[in-house]
Amino acid sequence: MEKMKRAGVFQMFFGAESGSEKILKLIKKDISTEDIIEGARAVAEKGIRPNLSFMSGFPGETLTDFENTIDIILKLWKVHPLVTVNGIFPFNAYPGTDLYQKALELGLRSPVLLEDWGEWSFQYKPDNPWLDSVMKKWMEIAFYMVRFKYYIARYEDRHKGRAIATLLKVLTWPLSFSAKVRLKHRWFSLAWEWKAFAFLARKTFGYL
């Protein structure tokens, strides 16, 4: 890690995927939640930003499993100021994987025509058929909140030490507070501020 820091590495990306031990075993990740936390800590303490990504909505994932993912993200944010999570992305099934076959069994409709396969792409919207309305809502709003925190971290990196970075932090404090409280207490209803954020982000950048 020290050699990487001296070489100019300032950021490392990790696919943590889930805060549920059950889901980590299901997807054959071969890591534990403790590995995720300690790995992020080790990188951050050397002055390199660990950027972790998670997924949700796996076949067989329960609301409790998803809550475990929320819990580990809240823990990671407390580990070190450099620790960043870039999203809780909805699970997407891809042919050739065990989970793709499981997804078909649970109602996923795969493309038939070559043209349809051309449209088979990564989706941000949690709309897989095995997800109930509560899970979909939680996944959608949690994604917006975590994504927001990621954008703030990126902006701070880009403008480190400049007044504009401090100003942005002050201006976005209400959203940061909202994310912290909503995730901690699982308040995902009437999340108008987060739908507004998602709308503005898509209008500004073309994606979220």
mmCIF file of the C-alpha atoms, coordinates in Angstrom:
data_MODEL
# 
_entry.id   MODEL 
# 
loop_
_atom_site.group_PDB 
_atom_site.id 
_atom_site.type_symbol 
_atom_site.label_atom_id 
_atom_site.label_alt_id 
_atom_site.label_comp_id 
_atom_site.label_asym_id 
_atom_site.label_entity_id 
_atom_site.label_seq_id 
_atom_site.pdbx_PDB_ins_code 
_atom_site.Cartn_x 
_atom_site.Cartn_y 
_atom_site.Cartn_z 
_atom_site.occupancy 
_atom_site.B_iso_or_equiv 
_atom_site.pdbx_formal_charge 
_atom_site.auth_seq_id 
_atom_site.auth_comp_id 
_atom_site.auth_asym_id 
_atom_site.auth_atom_id 
_atom_site.pdbx_PDB_model_num 
ATOM 1   C CA . MET A 1 1   ? 0.000   0.000   0.000   1.00 0.00 ? 1   MET A CA 1 
ATOM 2   C CA . GLU A 1 2   ? 2.836   2.388   0.784   1.00 0.00 ? 2   GLU A CA 1 
ATOM 3   C CA . LYS A 1 3   ? 4.457   1.694   -2.602  1.00 0.00 ? 3   LYS A CA 1 
ATOM 4   C CA . MET A 1 4   ? 1.144   2.276   -4.367  1.00 0.00 ? 4   MET A CA 1 
ATOM 5   C CA . LYS A 1 5   ? 0.689   5.573   -2.535  1.00 0.00 ? 5   LYS A CA 1 
ATOM 6   C CA . ARG A 1 6   ? 4.187   6.703   -3.531  1.00 0.00 ? 6   ARG A CA 1 
ATOM 7   C CA . ALA A 1 7   ? 3.452   5.677   -7.124  1.00 0.00 ? 7   ALA A CA 1 
ATOM 8   C CA . GLY A 1 8   ? 0.529   8.094   -7.197  1.00 0.00 ? 8   GLY A CA 1 
ATOM 9   C CA . VAL A 1 9   ? -2.436  5.824   -6.544  1.00 0.00 ? 9   VAL A CA 1 
ATOM 10  C CA . PHE A 1 10  ? -5.132  7.951   -4.913  1.00 0.00 ? 10  PHE A CA 1 
ATOM 11  C CA . GLN A 1 11  ? -8.208  5.751   -5.291  1.00 0.00 ? 11  GLN A CA 1 
ATOM 12  C CA . MET A 1 12  ? -9.046  2.033   -5.356  1.00 0.00 ? 12  MET A CA 1 
ATOM 13  C CA . PHE A 1 13  ? -12.350 0.436   -6.341  1.00 0.00 ? 13  PHE A CA 1 
ATOM 14  C CA . PHE A 1 14  ? -13.771 -2.634  -4.633  1.00 0.00 ? 14  PHE A CA 1 
ATOM 15  C CA . GLY A 1 15  ? -16.835 -4.717  -5.437  1.00 0.00 ? 15  GLY A CA 1 
ATOM 16  C CA . ALA A 1 16  ? -18.063 -5.416  -1.920  1.00 0.00 ? 16  ALA A CA 1 
ATOM 17  C CA . GLU A 1 17  ? -21.556 -6.347  -3.243  1.00 0.00 ? 17  GLU A CA 1 
ATOM 18  C CA . SER A 1 18  ? -23.452 -7.031  -0.001  1.00 0.00 ? 18  SER A CA 1 
ATOM 19  C CA . GLY A 1 19  ? -23.496 -6.573  3.741   1.00 0.00 ? 19  GLY A CA 1 
ATOM 20  C CA . SER A 1 20  ? -25.266 -9.893  4.186   1.00 0.00 ? 20  SER A CA 1 
ATOM 21  C CA . GLU A 1 21  ? -23.125 -12.937 4.908   1.00 0.00 ? 21  GLU A CA 1 
ATOM 22  C CA . LYS A 1 22  ? -25.845 -15.071 3.332   1.00 0.00 ? 22  LYS A CA 1 
ATOM 23  C CA . ILE A 1 23  ? -25.738 -13.145 0.055   1.00 0.00 ? 23  ILE A CA 1 
ATOM 24  C CA . LEU A 1 24  ? -21.931 -13.097 -0.031  1.00 0.00 ? 24  LEU A CA 1 
ATOM 25  C CA . LYS A 1 25  ? -22.004 -16.898 0.140   1.00 0.00 ? 25  LYS A CA 1 
ATOM 26  C CA . LEU A 1 26  ? -24.778 -17.081 -2.457  1.00 0.00 ? 26  LEU A CA 1 
ATOM 27  C CA . ILE A 1 27  ? -22.756 -15.110 -5.007  1.00 0.00 ? 27  ILE A CA 1 
ATOM 28  C CA . LYS A 1 28  ? -19.536 -16.979 -4.096  1.00 0.00 ? 28  LYS A CA 1 
ATOM 29  C CA . LYS A 1 29  ? -17.725 -13.784 -3.165  1.00 0.00 ? 29  LYS A CA 1 
ATOM 30  C CA . ASP A 1 30  ? -15.410 -15.610 -0.754  1.00 0.00 ? 30  ASP A CA 1 
ATOM 31  C CA . ILE A 1 31  ? -15.141 -12.658 1.622   1.00 0.00 ? 31  ILE A CA 1 
ATOM 32  C CA . SER A 1 32  ? -16.829 -11.709 4.896   1.00 0.00 ? 32  SER A CA 1 
ATOM 33  C CA . THR A 1 33  ? -18.360 -8.444  6.012   1.00 0.00 ? 33  THR A CA 1 
ATOM 34  C CA . GLU A 1 34  ? -15.413 -8.056  8.371   1.00 0.00 ? 34  GLU A CA 1 
ATOM 35  C CA . ASP A 1 35  ? -13.052 -8.354  5.380   1.00 0.00 ? 35  ASP A CA 1 
ATOM 36  C CA . ILE A 1 36  ? -14.934 -5.510  3.711   1.00 0.00 ? 36  ILE A CA 1 
ATOM 37  C CA . ILE A 1 37  ? -14.612 -3.187  6.688   1.00 0.00 ? 37  ILE A CA 1 
ATOM 38  C CA . GLU A 1 38  ? -10.985 -4.006  7.497   1.00 0.00 ? 38  GLU A CA 1 
ATOM 39  C CA . GLY A 1 39  ? -9.954  -3.833  3.840   1.00 0.00 ? 39  GLY A CA 1 
ATOM 40  C CA . ALA A 1 40  ? -11.454 -0.366  3.504   1.00 0.00 ? 40  ALA A CA 1 
ATOM 41  C CA . ARG A 1 41  ? -9.774  0.709   6.736   1.00 0.00 ? 41  ARG A CA 1 
ATOM 42  C CA . ALA A 1 42  ? -6.346  -0.536  5.618   1.00 0.00 ? 42  ALA A CA 1 
ATOM 43  C CA . VAL A 1 43  ? -6.529  1.360   2.335   1.00 0.00 ? 43  VAL A CA 1 
ATOM 44  C CA . ALA A 1 44  ? -7.894  4.587   3.830   1.00 0.00 ? 44  ALA A CA 1 
ATOM 45  C CA . GLU A 1 45  ? -5.287  4.699   6.594   1.00 0.00 ? 45  GLU A CA 1 
ATOM 46  C CA . LYS A 1 46  ? -2.586  4.808   3.912   1.00 0.00 ? 46  LYS A CA 1 
ATOM 47  C CA . GLY A 1 47  ? -4.188  7.911   2.416   1.00 0.00 ? 47  GLY A CA 1 
ATOM 48  C CA . ILE A 1 48  ? -5.816  6.170   -0.569  1.00 0.00 ? 48  ILE A CA 1 
ATOM 49  C CA . ARG A 1 49  ? -9.578  6.514   -1.057  1.00 0.00 ? 49  ARG A CA 1 
ATOM 50  C CA . PRO A 1 50  ? -11.318 3.112   -1.024  1.00 0.00 ? 50  PRO A CA 1 
ATOM 51  C CA . ASN A 1 51  ? -14.378 3.275   -3.263  1.00 0.00 ? 51  ASN A CA 1 
ATOM 52  C CA . LEU A 1 52  ? -16.766 0.397   -2.602  1.00 0.00 ? 52  LEU A CA 1 
ATOM 53  C CA . SER A 1 53  ? -19.789 -0.640  -4.631  1.00 0.00 ? 53  SER A CA 1 
ATOM 54  C CA . PHE A 1 54  ? -22.718 -2.754  -3.479  1.00 0.00 ? 54  PHE A CA 1 
ATOM 55  C CA . MET A 1 55  ? -25.622 -4.518  -5.152  1.00 0.00 ? 55  MET A CA 1 
ATOM 56  C CA . SER A 1 56  ? -29.127 -5.409  -4.041  1.00 0.00 ? 56  SER A CA 1 
ATOM 57  C CA . GLY A 1 57  ? -32.154 -7.310  -5.258  1.00 0.00 ? 57  GLY A CA 1 
ATOM 58  C CA . PHE A 1 58  ? -30.394 -10.641 -5.770  1.00 0.00 ? 58  PHE A CA 1 
ATOM 59  C CA . PRO A 1 59  ? -32.666 -13.665 -6.279  1.00 0.00 ? 59  PRO A CA 1 
ATOM 60  C CA . GLY A 1 60  ? -33.396 -14.879 -2.752  1.00 0.00 ? 60  GLY A CA 1 
ATOM 61  C CA . GLU A 1 61  ? -32.403 -11.609 -1.076  1.00 0.00 ? 61  GLU A CA 1 
ATOM 62  C CA . THR A 1 62  ? -34.764 -10.525 1.692   1.00 0.00 ? 62  THR A CA 1 
ATOM 63  C CA . LEU A 1 63  ? -35.471 -7.117  3.151   1.00 0.00 ? 63  LEU A CA 1 
ATOM 64  C CA . THR A 1 64  ? -33.337 -8.149  6.139   1.00 0.00 ? 64  THR A CA 1 
ATOM 65  C CA . ASP A 1 65  ? -30.407 -8.901  3.821   1.00 0.00 ? 65  ASP A CA 1 
ATOM 66  C CA . PHE A 1 66  ? -30.809 -5.458  2.288   1.00 0.00 ? 66  PHE A CA 1 
ATOM 67  C CA . GLU A 1 67  ? -30.866 -3.885  5.737   1.00 0.00 ? 67  GLU A CA 1 
ATOM 68  C CA . ASN A 1 68  ? -27.551 -5.625  6.419   1.00 0.00 ? 68  ASN A CA 1 
ATOM 69  C CA . THR A 1 69  ? -26.130 -3.842  3.379   1.00 0.00 ? 69  THR A CA 1 
ATOM 70  C CA . ILE A 1 70  ? -27.418 -0.501  4.645   1.00 0.00 ? 70  ILE A CA 1 
ATOM 71  C CA . ASP A 1 71  ? -25.873 -1.225  8.064   1.00 0.00 ? 71  ASP A CA 1 
ATOM 72  C CA . ILE A 1 72  ? -22.433 -1.998  6.676   1.00 0.00 ? 72  ILE A CA 1 
ATOM 73  C CA . ILE A 1 73  ? -22.471 1.171   4.579   1.00 0.00 ? 73  ILE A CA 1 
ATOM 74  C CA . LEU A 1 74  ? -23.274 3.231   7.671   1.00 0.00 ? 74  LEU A CA 1 
ATOM 75  C CA . LYS A 1 75  ? -20.357 1.513   9.432   1.00 0.00 ? 75  LYS A CA 1 
ATOM 76  C CA . LEU A 1 76  ? -18.004 2.124   6.506   1.00 0.00 ? 76  LEU A CA 1 
ATOM 77  C CA . TRP A 1 77  ? -18.761 5.840   6.505   1.00 0.00 ? 77  TRP A CA 1 
ATOM 78  C CA . LYS A 1 78  ? -17.578 5.946   10.137  1.00 0.00 ? 78  LYS A CA 1 
ATOM 79  C CA . VAL A 1 79  ? -14.384 3.940   9.558   1.00 0.00 ? 79  VAL A CA 1 
ATOM 80  C CA . HIS A 1 80  ? -12.432 6.786   7.953   1.00 0.00 ? 80  HIS A CA 1 
ATOM 81  C CA . PRO A 1 81  ? -13.290 10.063  6.156   1.00 0.00 ? 81  PRO A CA 1 
ATOM 82  C CA . LEU A 1 82  ? -11.813 8.709   2.914   1.00 0.00 ? 82  LEU A CA 1 
ATOM 83  C CA . VAL A 1 83  ? -14.074 5.655   2.734   1.00 0.00 ? 83  VAL A CA 1 
ATOM 84  C CA . THR A 1 84  ? -16.606 6.107   -0.062  1.00 0.00 ? 84  THR A CA 1 
ATOM 85  C CA . VAL A 1 85  ? -19.478 3.987   -1.354  1.00 0.00 ? 85  VAL A CA 1 
ATOM 86  C CA . ASN A 1 86  ? -20.426 4.688   -4.951  1.00 0.00 ? 86  ASN A CA 1 
ATOM 87  C CA . GLY A 1 87  ? -23.840 3.034   -4.945  1.00 0.00 ? 87  GLY A CA 1 
ATOM 88  C CA . ILE A 1 88  ? -26.133 0.148   -4.126  1.00 0.00 ? 88  ILE A CA 1 
ATOM 89  C CA . PHE A 1 89  ? -26.805 -0.939  -7.684  1.00 0.00 ? 89  PHE A CA 1 
ATOM 90  C CA . PRO A 1 90  ? -29.758 -3.166  -8.615  1.00 0.00 ? 90  PRO A CA 1 
ATOM 91  C CA . PHE A 1 91  ? -28.845 -6.746  -9.499  1.00 0.00 ? 91  PHE A CA 1 
ATOM 92  C CA . ASN A 1 92  ? -28.757 -7.406  -13.242 1.00 0.00 ? 92  ASN A CA 1 
ATOM 93  C CA . ALA A 1 93  ? -28.884 -10.983 -14.514 1.00 0.00 ? 93  ALA A CA 1 
ATOM 94  C CA . TYR A 1 94  ? -26.394 -11.974 -17.211 1.00 0.00 ? 94  TYR A CA 1 
ATOM 95  C CA . PRO A 1 95  ? -26.421 -15.194 -19.242 1.00 0.00 ? 95  PRO A CA 1 
ATOM 96  C CA . GLY A 1 96  ? -23.905 -17.839 -18.279 1.00 0.00 ? 96  GLY A CA 1 
ATOM 97  C CA . THR A 1 97  ? -24.195 -17.268 -14.544 1.00 0.00 ? 97  THR A CA 1 
ATOM 98  C CA . ASP A 1 98  ? -25.927 -19.397 -11.928 1.00 0.00 ? 98  ASP A CA 1 
ATOM 99  C CA . LEU A 1 99  ? -27.998 -16.423 -10.814 1.00 0.00 ? 99  LEU A CA 1 
ATOM 100 C CA . TYR A 1 100 ? -29.242 -15.836 -14.365 1.00 0.00 ? 100 TYR A CA 1 
ATOM 101 C CA . GLN A 1 101 ? -30.846 -19.280 -14.365 1.00 0.00 ? 101 GLN A CA 1 
ATOM 102 C CA . LYS A 1 102 ? -32.316 -18.607 -10.938 1.00 0.00 ? 102 LYS A CA 1 
ATOM 103 C CA . ALA A 1 103 ? -33.690 -15.290 -12.188 1.00 0.00 ? 103 ALA A CA 1 
ATOM 104 C CA . LEU A 1 104 ? -35.439 -17.062 -15.064 1.00 0.00 ? 104 LEU A CA 1 
ATOM 105 C CA . GLU A 1 105 ? -37.049 -19.448 -12.581 1.00 0.00 ? 105 GLU A CA 1 
ATOM 106 C CA . LEU A 1 106 ? -38.321 -16.449 -10.601 1.00 0.00 ? 106 LEU A CA 1 
ATOM 107 C CA . GLY A 1 107 ? -39.992 -14.847 -13.602 1.00 0.00 ? 107 GLY A CA 1 
ATOM 108 C CA . LEU A 1 108 ? -37.322 -12.901 -15.469 1.00 0.00 ? 108 LEU A CA 1 
ATOM 109 C CA . ARG A 1 109 ? -38.170 -12.681 -19.166 1.00 0.00 ? 109 ARG A CA 1 
ATOM 110 C CA . SER A 1 110 ? -35.062 -12.956 -21.299 1.00 0.00 ? 110 SER A CA 1 
ATOM 111 C CA . PRO A 1 111 ? -34.812 -11.474 -24.807 1.00 0.00 ? 111 PRO A CA 1 
ATOM 112 C CA . VAL A 1 112 ? -35.625 -13.691 -27.772 1.00 0.00 ? 112 VAL A CA 1 
ATOM 113 C CA . LEU A 1 113 ? -34.559 -11.666 -30.795 1.00 0.00 ? 113 LEU A CA 1 
ATOM 114 C CA . LEU A 1 114 ? -31.018 -10.476 -31.468 1.00 0.00 ? 114 LEU A CA 1 
ATOM 115 C CA . GLU A 1 115 ? -32.301 -6.890  -31.534 1.00 0.00 ? 115 GLU A CA 1 
ATOM 116 C CA . ASP A 1 116 ? -33.740 -7.345  -28.049 1.00 0.00 ? 116 ASP A CA 1 
ATOM 117 C CA . TRP A 1 117 ? -30.418 -8.639  -26.753 1.00 0.00 ? 117 TRP A CA 1 
ATOM 118 C CA . GLY A 1 118 ? -28.897 -5.427  -28.077 1.00 0.00 ? 118 GLY A CA 1 
ATOM 119 C CA . GLU A 1 119 ? -31.033 -3.540  -25.556 1.00 0.00 ? 119 GLU A CA 1 
ATOM 120 C CA . TRP A 1 120 ? -30.039 -5.839  -22.665 1.00 0.00 ? 120 TRP A CA 1 
ATOM 121 C CA . SER A 1 121 ? -28.003 -3.424  -20.595 1.00 0.00 ? 121 SER A CA 1 
ATOM 122 C CA . PHE A 1 122 ? -27.207 -2.384  -17.061 1.00 0.00 ? 122 PHE A CA 1 
ATOM 123 C CA . GLN A 1 123 ? -30.300 -0.962  -15.367 1.00 0.00 ? 123 GLN A CA 1 
ATOM 124 C CA . TYR A 1 124 ? -30.473 1.400   -12.405 1.00 0.00 ? 124 TYR A CA 1 
ATOM 125 C CA . LYS A 1 125 ? -34.169 0.750   -11.851 1.00 0.00 ? 125 LYS A CA 1 
ATOM 126 C CA . PRO A 1 126 ? -35.031 -2.083  -9.423  1.00 0.00 ? 126 PRO A CA 1 
ATOM 127 C CA . ASP A 1 127 ? -37.742 -3.794  -11.464 1.00 0.00 ? 127 ASP A CA 1 
ATOM 128 C CA . ASN A 1 128 ? -36.951 -7.513  -11.324 1.00 0.00 ? 128 ASN A CA 1 
ATOM 129 C CA . PRO A 1 129 ? -40.150 -9.611  -10.993 1.00 0.00 ? 129 PRO A CA 1 
ATOM 130 C CA . TRP A 1 130 ? -39.270 -11.203 -7.637  1.00 0.00 ? 130 TRP A CA 1 
ATOM 131 C CA . LEU A 1 131 ? -39.041 -7.827  -5.856  1.00 0.00 ? 131 LEU A CA 1 
ATOM 132 C CA . ASP A 1 132 ? -42.064 -6.604  -3.921  1.00 0.00 ? 132 ASP A CA 1 
ATOM 133 C CA . SER A 1 133 ? -43.116 -2.940  -3.775  1.00 0.00 ? 133 SER A CA 1 
ATOM 134 C CA . VAL A 1 134 ? -41.425 -2.287  -0.415  1.00 0.00 ? 134 VAL A CA 1 
ATOM 135 C CA . MET A 1 135 ? -38.092 -3.698  -1.553  1.00 0.00 ? 135 MET A CA 1 
ATOM 136 C CA . LYS A 1 136 ? -38.255 -1.698  -4.776  1.00 0.00 ? 136 LYS A CA 1 
ATOM 137 C CA . LYS A 1 137 ? -38.906 1.549   -2.904  1.00 0.00 ? 137 LYS A CA 1 
ATOM 138 C CA . TRP A 1 138 ? -36.114 0.934   -0.403  1.00 0.00 ? 138 TRP A CA 1 
ATOM 139 C CA . MET A 1 139 ? -33.659 0.045   -3.159  1.00 0.00 ? 139 MET A CA 1 
ATOM 140 C CA . GLU A 1 140 ? -34.541 3.103   -5.228  1.00 0.00 ? 140 GLU A CA 1 
ATOM 141 C CA . ILE A 1 141 ? -34.302 5.706   -2.462  1.00 0.00 ? 141 ILE A CA 1 
ATOM 142 C CA . ALA A 1 142 ? -31.239 4.130   -0.806  1.00 0.00 ? 142 ALA A CA 1 
ATOM 143 C CA . PHE A 1 143 ? -29.456 4.183   -4.164  1.00 0.00 ? 143 PHE A CA 1 
ATOM 144 C CA . TYR A 1 144 ? -30.130 7.913   -4.557  1.00 0.00 ? 144 TYR A CA 1 
ATOM 145 C CA . MET A 1 145 ? -28.798 8.707   -1.082  1.00 0.00 ? 145 MET A CA 1 
ATOM 146 C CA . VAL A 1 146 ? -25.625 6.656   -1.395  1.00 0.00 ? 146 VAL A CA 1 
ATOM 147 C CA . ARG A 1 147 ? -25.006 7.988   -4.887  1.00 0.00 ? 147 ARG A CA 1 
ATOM 148 C CA . PHE A 1 148 ? -25.324 11.552  -3.601  1.00 0.00 ? 148 PHE A CA 1 
ATOM 149 C CA . LYS A 1 149 ? -22.667 10.941  -0.957  1.00 0.00 ? 149 LYS A CA 1 
ATOM 150 C CA . TYR A 1 150 ? -20.418 9.513   -3.666  1.00 0.00 ? 150 TYR A CA 1 
ATOM 151 C CA . TYR A 1 151 ? -20.766 12.620  -5.849  1.00 0.00 ? 151 TYR A CA 1 
ATOM 152 C CA . ILE A 1 152 ? -19.909 14.885  -2.921  1.00 0.00 ? 152 ILE A CA 1 
ATOM 153 C CA . ALA A 1 153 ? -16.755 12.853  -2.233  1.00 0.00 ? 153 ALA A CA 1 
ATOM 154 C CA . ARG A 1 154 ? -15.714 13.064  -5.894  1.00 0.00 ? 154 ARG A CA 1 
ATOM 155 C CA . TYR A 1 155 ? -16.227 16.828  -5.905  1.00 0.00 ? 155 TYR A CA 1 
ATOM 156 C CA . GLU A 1 156 ? -14.189 17.231  -2.739  1.00 0.00 ? 156 GLU A CA 1 
ATOM 157 C CA . ASP A 1 157 ? -11.347 15.233  -4.314  1.00 0.00 ? 157 ASP A CA 1 
ATOM 158 C CA . ARG A 1 158 ? -11.413 17.435  -7.391  1.00 0.00 ? 158 ARG A CA 1 
ATOM 159 C CA . HIS A 1 159 ? -11.430 20.708  -5.448  1.00 0.00 ? 159 HIS A CA 1 
ATOM 160 C CA . LYS A 1 160 ? -9.515  19.673  -2.328  1.00 0.00 ? 160 LYS A CA 1 
ATOM 161 C CA . GLY A 1 161 ? -8.368  22.633  -0.263  1.00 0.00 ? 161 GLY A CA 1 
ATOM 162 C CA . ARG A 1 162 ? -10.448 25.151  -2.210  1.00 0.00 ? 162 ARG A CA 1 
ATOM 163 C CA . ALA A 1 163 ? -13.209 27.291  -0.754  1.00 0.00 ? 163 ALA A CA 1 
ATOM 164 C CA . ILE A 1 164 ? -15.745 25.960  -3.242  1.00 0.00 ? 164 ILE A CA 1 
ATOM 165 C CA . ALA A 1 165 ? -15.459 22.458  -1.755  1.00 0.00 ? 165 ALA A CA 1 
ATOM 166 C CA . THR A 1 166 ? -16.255 23.804  1.707   1.00 0.00 ? 166 THR A CA 1 
ATOM 167 C CA . LEU A 1 167 ? -19.124 25.874  0.311   1.00 0.00 ? 167 LEU A CA 1 
ATOM 168 C CA . LEU A 1 168 ? -20.633 22.842  -1.412  1.00 0.00 ? 168 LEU A CA 1 
ATOM 169 C CA . LYS A 1 169 ? -20.403 20.846  1.812   1.00 0.00 ? 169 LYS A CA 1 
ATOM 170 C CA . VAL A 1 170 ? -22.306 23.565  3.659   1.00 0.00 ? 170 VAL A CA 1 
ATOM 171 C CA . LEU A 1 171 ? -24.955 23.932  0.971   1.00 0.00 ? 171 LEU A CA 1 
ATOM 172 C CA . THR A 1 172 ? -25.576 20.197  0.738   1.00 0.00 ? 172 THR A CA 1 
ATOM 173 C CA . TRP A 1 173 ? -25.598 19.594  4.496   1.00 0.00 ? 173 TRP A CA 1 
ATOM 174 C CA . PRO A 1 174 ? -29.422 19.205  4.597   1.00 0.00 ? 174 PRO A CA 1 
ATOM 175 C CA . LEU A 1 175 ? -29.254 16.336  2.090   1.00 0.00 ? 175 LEU A CA 1 
ATOM 176 C CA . SER A 1 176 ? -26.323 14.746  3.900   1.00 0.00 ? 176 SER A CA 1 
ATOM 177 C CA . PHE A 1 177 ? -28.277 14.889  7.151   1.00 0.00 ? 177 PHE A CA 1 
ATOM 178 C CA . SER A 1 178 ? -31.362 13.490  5.433   1.00 0.00 ? 178 SER A CA 1 
ATOM 179 C CA . ALA A 1 179 ? -29.366 10.554  4.043   1.00 0.00 ? 179 ALA A CA 1 
ATOM 180 C CA . LYS A 1 180 ? -27.865 9.734   7.428   1.00 0.00 ? 180 LYS A CA 1 
ATOM 181 C CA . VAL A 1 181 ? -31.189 9.850   9.291   1.00 0.00 ? 181 VAL A CA 1 
ATOM 182 C CA . ARG A 1 182 ? -33.259 8.106   6.622   1.00 0.00 ? 182 ARG A CA 1 
ATOM 183 C CA . LEU A 1 183 ? -30.809 5.235   6.205   1.00 0.00 ? 183 LEU A CA 1 
ATOM 184 C CA . LYS A 1 184 ? -30.377 4.776   9.939   1.00 0.00 ? 184 LYS A CA 1 
ATOM 185 C CA . HIS A 1 185 ? -34.115 4.691   10.662  1.00 0.00 ? 185 HIS A CA 1 
ATOM 186 C CA . ARG A 1 186 ? -35.224 3.156   7.341   1.00 0.00 ? 186 ARG A CA 1 
ATOM 187 C CA . TRP A 1 187 ? -37.395 6.138   6.434   1.00 0.00 ? 187 TRP A CA 1 
ATOM 188 C CA . PHE A 1 188 ? -37.927 5.725   2.697   1.00 0.00 ? 188 PHE A CA 1 
ATOM 189 C CA . SER A 1 189 ? -41.449 7.139   2.353   1.00 0.00 ? 189 SER A CA 1 
ATOM 190 C CA . LEU A 1 190 ? -42.242 10.627  1.056   1.00 0.00 ? 190 LEU A CA 1 
ATOM 191 C CA . ALA A 1 191 ? -38.658 10.989  -0.115  1.00 0.00 ? 191 ALA A CA 1 
ATOM 192 C CA . TRP A 1 192 ? -39.414 13.961  -2.349  1.00 0.00 ? 192 TRP A CA 1 
ATOM 193 C CA . GLU A 1 193 ? -35.981 15.513  -1.788  1.00 0.00 ? 193 GLU A CA 1 
ATOM 194 C CA . TRP A 1 194 ? -34.254 12.404  -3.142  1.00 0.00 ? 194 TRP A CA 1 
ATOM 195 C CA . LYS A 1 195 ? -36.498 12.115  -6.169  1.00 0.00 ? 195 LYS A CA 1 
ATOM 196 C CA . ALA A 1 196 ? -35.742 15.774  -6.873  1.00 0.00 ? 196 ALA A CA 1 
ATOM 197 C CA . PHE A 1 197 ? -32.002 15.051  -6.552  1.00 0.00 ? 197 PHE A CA 1 
ATOM 198 C CA . ALA A 1 198 ? -32.277 12.120  -8.978  1.00 0.00 ? 198 ALA A CA 1 
ATOM 199 C CA . PHE A 1 199 ? -34.242 14.229  -11.466 1.00 0.00 ? 199 PHE A CA 1 
ATOM 200 C CA . LEU A 1 200 ? -31.720 17.085  -11.357 1.00 0.00 ? 200 LEU A CA 1 
ATOM 201 C CA . ALA A 1 201 ? -28.741 14.713  -11.610 1.00 0.00 ? 201 ALA A CA 1 
ATOM 202 C CA . ARG A 1 202 ? -30.186 13.031  -14.705 1.00 0.00 ? 202 ARG A CA 1 
ATOM 203 C CA . LYS A 1 203 ? -31.018 16.385  -16.294 1.00 0.00 ? 203 LYS A CA 1 
ATOM 204 C CA . THR A 1 204 ? -27.527 17.728  -15.554 1.00 0.00 ? 204 THR A CA 1 
ATOM 205 C CA . PHE A 1 205 ? -25.312 14.726  -16.325 1.00 0.00 ? 205 PHE A CA 1 
ATOM 206 C CA . GLY A 1 206 ? -27.601 12.510  -18.401 1.00 0.00 ? 206 GLY A CA 1 
ATOM 207 C CA . TYR A 1 207 ? -27.287 9.689   -15.859 1.00 0.00 ? 207 TYR A CA 1 
ATOM 208 C CA . LEU A 1 208 ? -27.301 9.165   -12.111 1.00 0.00 ? 208 LEU A CA 1 
# 
